[in-house]
Amino acid sequence: MAFVLIGVVLIICHLAGWGPMAHWTWAWSGDLWKFCAPFVLAALWWAWADASGLTKRRAMLRDDESKLKRRERNIAAMGLSHLHKRRDK
């Protein structure tokens, strides 16, 4: 996501005429690679994250955390939170 934001910022700076990006060209032989590089890096990152299982692991961790929070909330709603606390702490 950070690479996409960087690419968008570069394009906005170019269109607004800010900084050195204002002088970059859209020509294939010029500075086009500077505009495309962040988006290519984002695509490579997403491909690697999906292939390595990183995306799935993060989704599973989020699911586990939400299950635990929901369970604790339900136990507290039933008034059993004092029974649920561990004695070995």
URNOR-V643101 format. One record per residue. RES is the residue in one small letter. PHI is phi as a letter, one per 40 degrees, with the letter a starting at -180 (none if undefined). NEAR is the number of other C-alpha atoms within 12 Angstrom. Layout:
BEGIN
res=RES phi=PHI near=NEAR
res=RES phi=PHI near=NEAR
END
This chain:
BEGIN
res=m phi=none near=16
res=a phi=c near=15
res=f phi=c near=21
res=v phi=c near=22
res=l phi=c near=16
res=i phi=c near=21
res=g phi=c near=25
res=v phi=c near=22
res=v phi=c near=23
res=l phi=d near=30
res=i phi=c near=30
res=i phi=c near=17
res=c phi=c near=19
res=h phi=c near=23
res=l phi=c near=19
res=a phi=c near=14
res=g phi=g near=16
res=w phi=c near=15
res=g phi=g near=15
res=p phi=c near=16
res=m phi=c near=23
res=a phi=c near=19
res=h phi=c near=20
res=w phi=c near=23
res=t phi=b near=19
res=w phi=c near=18
res=a phi=c near=13
res=w phi=c near=12
res=s phi=c near=10
res=g phi=b near=13
res=d phi=b near=20
res=l phi=d near=21
res=w phi=c near=19
res=k phi=c near=27
res=f phi=c near=31
res=c phi=c near=23
res=a phi=d near=20
res=p phi=c near=24
res=f phi=c near=25
res=v phi=c near=19
res=l phi=c near=22
res=a phi=c near=21
res=a phi=c near=18
res=l phi=c near=17
res=w phi=c near=20
res=w phi=c near=21
res=a phi=c near=15
res=w phi=c near=14
res=a phi=c near=17
res=d phi=c near=16
res=a phi=c near=13
res=s phi=c near=13
res=g phi=g near=14
res=l phi=c near=16
res=t phi=c near=17
res=k phi=c near=15
res=r phi=c near=15
res=r phi=c near=15
res=a phi=c near=15
res=m phi=c near=14
res=l phi=c near=14
res=r phi=c near=14
res=d phi=c near=14
res=d phi=c near=14
res=e phi=c near=14
res=s phi=c near=14
res=k phi=c near=14
res=l phi=c near=14
res=k phi=c near=14
res=r phi=c near=14
res=r phi=c near=17
res=e phi=c near=20
res=r phi=c near=16
res=n phi=c near=15
res=i phi=c near=17
res=a phi=c near=16
res=a phi=c near=12
res=m phi=c near=13
res=g phi=g near=12
res=l phi=b near=14
res=s phi=c near=15
res=h phi=c near=13
res=l phi=c near=12
res=h phi=c near=16
res=k phi=c near=12
res=r phi=c near=8
res=r phi=c near=7
res=d phi=c near=5
res=k phi=c near=4
END
